[in-house]
Amino acid sequence: MPDYDVIILGGGPAGISSLLWCRSLNLSGLLLEQAPELGGQMLMMHHPIADYPGLLPGNGRELRDHFENHLRQFELEWQTGCHIESVNVAGRTVSCNGRQFSAQALIIATGAQRRRLGVAGEEEFRGRGVSDSATRDQLMLAGREVCVIGGGDSAFDDSLILARVCPRVTLIHRSSQFRARRVWMDEVFSHPRISVICNAEVREIIGNQERVSGVVIEDAETRAVRTVPAEGVVIQIGIAPGTEFLAGQVELDSDGYIKTDQRQRTSVKMVYAVGDVTRPVCLSVATAVGHGAIAAKDIAERLRTTSVES
């Protein structure tokens, strides 16, 4: 017999919700999280959260604490710091920290991570001028000329945040088409301290032993290369799904997100995917929590049907 009814991979809001709903539906569940603490993308939310019903946390970590306290109240089973050696999706088995766990159903809630530029200097200068959050690091960047890399909501929002405390903000985007909401675009394009460079690829982040000094960019049309002076660089180029370990085991879309139906079912029997790893229409804690409930409910119904039939 399997060790559990459900194994949940990932400890963000979708995974936590899945585990809570397993309890409500009398399913034995185990949640495994690779990071040293629960929270997932919530830990990257450094601003007040005003749209999660019933709570008004000052940031994602505070919201995570509410979620974790909920798990502790019911003494549910979860582990952090899990080194996942292997996952057999079809067999619904997971090898973690030298142990193997099996279940009747698997919920994949591995979320998404910030995309990296993959250029020289990006990791070298992290913490010395390179950042992925203007909200968190605006005090460190205050009074300096900075570059923001990206073309979506986060990049435009961060540009506006930094323009309050920085003398010059340069927004760099690889295209001339932007994904940000119109109200932020209008504000950025008309802001006296924000410049926008379009159709430019970042080739390198340069600096000295102390901090960043500039961003090397290449014009997409002319191939001309130049350096934009900057003592800080905020990278906001979107997120990538945590699905590297699933290649060839479950159906993914062209960008690596897991394909699911309206019940969060994947292409593999009794295997579900929830939260950001599925490319939801709305990237939010509320969406992730709802996905967890849907998956657990469907698993309970299928296991109940199987039990009755047997």
C-alpha positions as CSV (number, residue, x, y, z in Angstrom):
1,M,0.0,0.0,0.0
2,P,1.2,3.6,-0.7
3,D,2.5,5.5,2.3
4,Y,0.0,8.4,1.8
5,D,-3.1,9.2,-0.1
6,V,-1.4,12.4,-1.5
7,I,2.1,13.7,-1.8
8,I,2.4,17.4,-2.4
9,L,5.6,18.8,-4.0
10,G,6.0,22.4,-3.1
11,G,5.3,24.6,-0.1
12,G,3.9,27.8,-1.5
13,P,0.3,28.8,-1.1
14,A,-1.0,26.2,-3.6
15,G,0.8,23.4,-1.8
16,I,-0.2,24.6,1.6
17,S,-3.8,24.9,0.5
18,S,-3.7,21.3,-0.9
19,L,-2.5,19.9,2.4
20,L,-5.2,21.7,4.4
21,W,-7.9,20.5,2.0
22,C,-6.5,16.9,2.2
23,R,-7.1,17.1,6.0
24,S,-10.7,18.4,5.4
25,L,-11.4,15.6,3.0
26,N,-9.9,12.9,5.3
27,L,-6.9,12.2,3.0
28,S,-3.5,11.5,4.5
29,G,-1.1,14.0,3.0
30,L,2.6,14.8,3.0
31,L,4.1,18.1,1.8
32,L,7.7,18.3,0.7
33,E,9.5,21.6,0.1
34,Q,13.1,21.9,-1.1
35,A,13.6,25.4,0.4
36,P,14.6,25.8,4.1
37,E,11.2,27.3,4.8
38,L,7.6,27.3,3.5
39,G,6.2,30.2,1.4
40,G,7.4,30.0,-2.2
41,Q,6.7,33.1,-4.1
42,M,5.0,34.7,-1.1
43,L,8.5,35.3,0.4
44,M,9.3,37.5,-2.7
45,M,6.3,39.8,-2.0
46,H,7.8,42.8,-0.2
47,H,4.8,45.0,-0.4
48,P,1.5,45.2,1.6
49,I,-1.1,42.7,0.3
50,A,-4.5,44.2,0.0
51,D,-6.4,41.7,-2.1
52,Y,-6.4,38.5,-0.1
53,P,-9.8,38.3,1.6
54,G,-9.8,38.5,5.4
55,L,-6.2,39.4,5.9
56,L,-4.2,42.6,5.4
57,P,-0.6,41.5,5.8
58,G,2.2,44.0,5.4
59,N,4.1,41.7,3.1
60,G,4.3,38.1,1.8
61,R,6.3,36.8,4.7
62,E,3.6,37.9,7.1
63,L,1.0,36.2,5.0
64,R,3.1,33.1,4.9
65,D,3.2,33.1,8.7
66,H,-0.6,33.0,8.8
67,F,-0.5,30.0,6.4
68,E,2.2,28.1,8.4
69,N,0.4,28.7,11.7
70,H,-2.7,27.2,10.2
71,L,-0.7,24.0,9.3
72,R,0.7,23.9,12.8
73,Q,-2.7,24.2,14.4
74,F,-3.8,21.0,12.8
75,E,-0.4,19.2,13.2
76,L,-0.2,18.4,9.5
77,E,2.8,16.6,8.0
78,W,5.3,18.6,6.1
79,Q,9.0,18.8,5.6
80,T,11.3,21.6,4.4
81,G,14.9,21.3,3.3
82,C,14.0,18.3,1.1
83,H,16.6,17.4,-1.4
84,I,14.6,15.6,-4.1
85,E,16.7,12.9,-5.6
86,S,14.1,11.6,-8.0
87,V,10.4,11.8,-8.9
88,N,8.5,9.0,-10.7
89,V,5.4,10.8,-11.8
90,A,3.5,7.9,-13.2
91,G,4.4,5.7,-10.2
92,R,3.7,8.6,-7.8
93,T,6.9,8.0,-5.8
94,V,9.4,10.6,-4.5
95,S,12.9,10.0,-3.3
96,C,13.8,12.7,-0.8
97,N,16.8,12.9,1.6
98,G,17.6,9.2,1.1
99,R,14.0,8.1,1.7
100,Q,11.3,7.1,-0.7
101,F,7.6,8.1,-0.3
102,S,4.7,6.7,-2.3
103,A,1.1,7.9,-2.7
104,Q,-2.1,7.2,-4.5
105,A,-2.0,10.8,-5.9
106,L,0.6,13.4,-6.6
107,I,0.0,17.2,-6.5
108,I,2.8,19.2,-8.2
109,A,2.9,22.7,-6.6
110,T,6.5,23.6,-7.4
111,G,5.6,27.1,-8.5
112,A,7.8,29.4,-10.5
113,Q,11.1,31.3,-9.9
114,R,12.4,34.6,-11.1
115,R,14.0,34.4,-14.5
116,R,17.7,35.2,-14.8
117,L,19.4,37.1,-17.6
118,G,22.2,34.6,-17.7
119,V,24.8,37.2,-18.4
120,A,28.2,37.9,-16.9
121,G,28.1,39.9,-13.7
122,E,24.5,39.0,-12.8
123,E,25.3,36.6,-10.0
124,E,28.7,38.2,-9.2
125,F,27.1,41.5,-8.2
126,R,24.0,40.2,-6.5
127,G,23.8,42.0,-3.2
128,R,26.3,44.6,-4.5
129,G,23.9,46.5,-6.8
130,V,22.0,43.7,-8.5
131,S,18.5,43.1,-7.1
132,D,15.2,41.5,-8.0
133,S,13.0,43.8,-5.9
134,A,12.9,47.6,-5.8
135,T,10.4,47.4,-2.9
136,R,12.8,45.4,-0.8
137,D,16.0,47.2,-1.8
138,Q,15.0,50.8,-2.4
139,L,16.9,52.0,0.6
140,M,20.1,50.3,-0.7
141,L,19.6,51.9,-4.1
142,A,18.4,55.4,-3.0
143,G,20.4,58.3,-4.3
144,R,22.0,56.2,-7.1
145,E,21.5,56.0,-10.9
146,V,19.8,52.6,-11.6
147,C,18.7,50.4,-14.5
148,V,15.5,48.3,-14.4
149,I,15.5,45.4,-16.9
150,G,12.1,44.2,-18.1
151,G,8.9,45.2,-19.9
152,G,6.0,43.9,-17.7
153,D,4.1,45.2,-14.7
154,S,6.9,44.5,-12.2
155,A,9.5,46.3,-14.2
156,F,7.3,49.4,-14.6
157,D,6.2,49.4,-11.0
158,D,9.8,49.1,-9.8
159,S,10.8,51.9,-12.1
160,L,8.2,54.2,-10.5
161,I,9.2,53.1,-7.0
162,L,12.9,53.9,-7.6
163,A,12.1,57.2,-9.3
164,R,10.9,58.4,-5.9
165,V,14.4,57.9,-4.4
166,C,16.8,57.8,-7.3
167,P,18.0,60.8,-9.5
168,R,17.8,58.7,-12.7
169,V,16.1,55.4,-13.6
170,T,16.7,53.8,-17.0
171,L,14.2,51.1,-18.0
172,I,15.7,48.7,-20.5
173,H,13.6,46.3,-22.6
174,R,14.5,43.9,-25.3
175,S,11.4,44.8,-27.4
176,S,9.4,47.8,-28.3
177,Q,6.2,46.0,-27.1
178,F,5.4,46.2,-23.4
179,R,3.2,43.9,-21.2
180,A,2.6,46.4,-18.4
181,R,-0.7,47.9,-17.6
182,R,-1.5,51.1,-19.5
183,V,-1.7,53.4,-16.4
184,W,1.8,52.5,-15.3
185,M,3.1,52.8,-18.9
186,D,1.7,56.3,-19.2
187,E,3.3,57.3,-15.9
188,V,6.7,55.9,-16.7
189,F,6.9,57.4,-20.2
190,S,6.0,60.9,-18.9
191,H,8.2,60.7,-15.7
192,P,11.0,63.3,-15.8
193,R,13.5,61.0,-14.0
194,I,12.8,57.8,-16.0
195,S,14.3,57.1,-19.5
196,V,13.2,54.1,-21.6
197,I,15.5,52.1,-23.9
198,C,13.7,49.7,-26.3
199,N,15.0,46.9,-28.5
200,A,18.1,46.4,-26.4
201,E,19.6,43.1,-25.1
202,V,21.6,43.1,-21.9
203,R,25.0,41.6,-22.6
204,E,26.9,42.1,-19.3
205,I,26.7,43.8,-15.9
206,I,30.0,45.4,-15.0
207,G,31.5,46.9,-11.9
208,N,34.3,46.9,-9.4
209,Q,35.0,45.0,-6.2
210,E,32.5,47.2,-4.3
211,R,29.5,47.4,-6.6
212,V,27.9,47.7,-10.1
213,S,29.0,50.5,-12.4
214,G,27.1,49.9,-15.6
215,V,25.0,47.7,-17.9
216,V,26.4,46.7,-21.3
217,I,23.6,46.6,-23.9
218,E,23.4,45.7,-27.6
219,D,20.9,47.4,-30.0
220,A,18.8,44.7,-31.5
221,E,18.7,46.4,-34.9
222,T,22.1,48.0,-35.4
223,R,24.1,45.6,-33.1
224,A,25.8,48.6,-31.7
225,V,27.1,48.0,-28.1
226,R,27.2,50.7,-25.4
227,T,27.4,50.9,-21.6
228,V,24.6,52.5,-19.6
229,P,26.0,53.9,-16.3
230,A,24.3,52.5,-13.3
231,E,25.1,51.8,-9.6
232,G,22.2,49.5,-9.3
233,V,20.4,47.0,-11.5
234,V,16.9,45.6,-10.8
235,I,16.0,42.5,-12.9
236,Q,12.3,42.0,-13.6
237,I,12.0,39.8,-16.7
238,G,9.3,37.5,-15.5
239,I,9.2,34.0,-14.0
240,A,9.9,30.5,-15.1
241,P,8.1,27.3,-14.0
242,G,9.8,24.8,-11.7
243,T,9.4,21.9,-14.0
244,E,12.9,20.9,-15.0
245,F,12.6,17.5,-13.2
246,L,9.4,16.7,-15.1
247,A,10.7,16.6,-18.7
248,G,9.2,13.6,-20.5
249,Q,7.0,12.6,-17.6
250,V,4.0,14.9,-17.9
251,E,2.7,17.1,-20.7
252,L,4.1,20.7,-20.7
253,D,3.4,23.7,-22.9
254,S,6.0,25.4,-25.0
255,D,7.3,27.4,-22.1
256,G,7.5,24.5,-19.6
257,Y,4.3,25.1,-17.7
258,I,2.2,22.0,-16.8
259,K,-1.0,21.6,-18.8
260,T,-4.0,20.9,-16.7
261,D,-7.8,20.7,-17.1
262,Q,-10.4,22.5,-15.0
263,R,-10.0,20.0,-12.2
264,Q,-6.2,20.5,-12.2
265,R,-5.6,17.1,-13.7
266,T,-2.5,16.6,-15.8
267,S,-1.8,14.2,-18.6
268,V,-0.9,11.5,-16.1
269,K,-3.5,9.6,-14.1
270,M,-3.9,10.7,-10.5
271,V,-1.3,13.4,-11.0
272,Y,-2.3,17.1,-10.5
273,A,-0.7,20.5,-10.8
274,V,-1.7,23.6,-9.0
275,G,-0.6,27.2,-8.7
276,D,2.0,29.2,-10.7
277,V,3.5,26.0,-12.3
278,T,0.3,25.8,-14.4
279,R,0.4,29.3,-15.9
280,P,-2.8,30.5,-14.4
281,V,-4.7,33.4,-15.9
282,C,-4.2,35.4,-12.7
283,L,-0.9,35.0,-10.8
284,S,-2.1,35.4,-7.3
285,V,-2.2,33.8,-3.9
286,A,-5.9,33.5,-4.2
287,T,-5.7,31.6,-7.4
288,A,-3.1,29.2,-6.0
289,V,-5.2,28.5,-2.9
290,G,-8.2,27.8,-5.1
291,H,-6.2,25.4,-7.2
292,G,-5.2,23.4,-4.1
293,A,-8.8,23.0,-3.0
294,I,-9.9,21.8,-6.5
295,A,-7.2,19.2,-6.8
296,A,-7.7,17.8,-3.3
297,K,-11.5,17.6,-3.8
298,D,-11.1,15.8,-7.2
299,I,-8.6,13.3,-5.7
300,A,-11.0,12.6,-2.8
301,E,-13.9,11.9,-5.2
302,R,-11.8,9.6,-7.4
303,L,-10.4,7.6,-4.5
304,R,-13.9,7.3,-3.0
305,T,-15.2,6.0,-6.3
306,T,-12.4,3.5,-6.6
307,S,-13.0,2.3,-3.1
308,V,-16.7,1.8,-3.7
309,E,-16.1,0.0,-7.0
310,S,-13.6,-2.4,-5.4
